[in-house]
């Protein structure tokens, strides 16, 4: 009589890679200062340097929310599909 151990899902999955990319993208965008350290183009009189960073505040919020929702769905799937 042999008891097979329960097979666990893999740690790295495509969904988790997408989650990681969503969380890393804002850091890369903000740490690459040379890409936005300029005045032009201006937007309603605001230099590019400033409005680019403010735009990333909104983008980061959307990406973090997406990552959170994907993480919740991934965790539900790993626990057998029970609804939270």
C-alpha positions as CSV (number, residue, x, y, z in Angstrom):
1,X,0.0,0.0,0.0
2,X,1.7,3.2,-1.2
3,X,0.5,6.7,-0.6
4,X,1.4,9.1,-3.4
5,X,2.3,12.6,-2.1
6,X,0.1,15.4,-3.3
7,X,1.6,17.1,-6.3
8,X,2.1,20.8,-5.7
9,X,1.7,23.3,-8.5
10,X,4.9,24.9,-9.9
11,X,6.3,28.0,-8.1
12,X,7.0,30.0,-11.3
13,X,4.0,30.2,-13.5
14,X,3.1,32.6,-16.4
15,X,0.7,34.5,-14.1
16,X,3.4,35.0,-11.5
17,X,5.8,36.3,-14.2
18,X,3.1,38.8,-15.3
19,X,2.7,39.8,-11.6
20,X,6.4,40.4,-11.2
21,X,6.6,42.4,-14.4
22,X,3.7,44.6,-13.2
23,X,5.5,45.3,-10.0
24,X,9.0,45.8,-11.5
25,X,8.0,48.1,-14.4
26,X,7.5,51.3,-12.4
27,X,10.9,50.8,-10.7
28,X,12.7,50.4,-14.0
29,X,10.9,53.4,-15.5
30,X,11.8,55.7,-12.6
31,X,15.4,54.5,-12.1
32,X,16.2,55.1,-15.8
33,X,16.4,58.8,-15.2
34,X,18.2,59.5,-18.5
35,X,15.1,58.6,-20.4
36,X,13.0,61.5,-18.9
37,X,15.6,64.0,-17.7
38,X,14.5,66.7,-20.2
39,X,12.2,69.7,-20.5
40,X,10.5,69.0,-23.8
41,X,7.8,68.1,-24.6
42,X,5.9,70.2,-22.2
43,X,2.3,69.4,-21.3
44,X,0.0,72.4,-20.4
45,X,3.2,74.2,-19.5
46,X,4.6,71.4,-17.3
47,X,8.1,70.2,-18.2
48,X,8.4,66.5,-19.4
49,X,10.5,65.6,-16.3
50,X,7.5,66.4,-14.0
51,X,4.5,65.2,-15.9
52,X,6.2,61.9,-16.8
53,X,6.7,61.1,-13.2
54,X,3.1,62.1,-12.3
55,X,1.9,59.8,-15.2
56,X,3.8,56.9,-13.6
57,X,1.9,57.5,-10.4
58,X,-1.3,56.6,-12.2
59,X,0.3,53.8,-14.2
60,X,1.9,52.3,-11.1
61,X,-1.5,52.3,-9.3
62,X,-3.1,50.5,-12.2
63,X,-0.2,47.9,-12.4
64,X,-0.3,47.3,-8.7
65,X,-4.0,46.8,-8.7
66,X,-3.7,44.4,-11.7
67,X,-0.9,42.4,-9.9
68,X,-3.0,42.2,-6.7
69,X,-6.1,40.9,-8.6
70,X,-3.9,38.4,-10.5
71,X,-2.4,37.3,-7.2
72,X,-5.8,36.8,-5.6
73,X,-7.0,34.7,-8.5
74,X,-3.8,32.6,-8.4
75,X,-4.1,31.9,-4.7
76,X,-7.8,30.9,-5.1
77,X,-6.8,28.5,-7.9
78,X,-4.0,27.0,-5.7
79,X,-6.5,26.4,-2.9
80,X,-8.8,24.4,-5.0
81,X,-11.0,27.1,-6.4
82,X,-12.9,28.1,-3.3
83,X,-14.5,31.5,-3.5
84,X,-13.4,34.2,-1.1
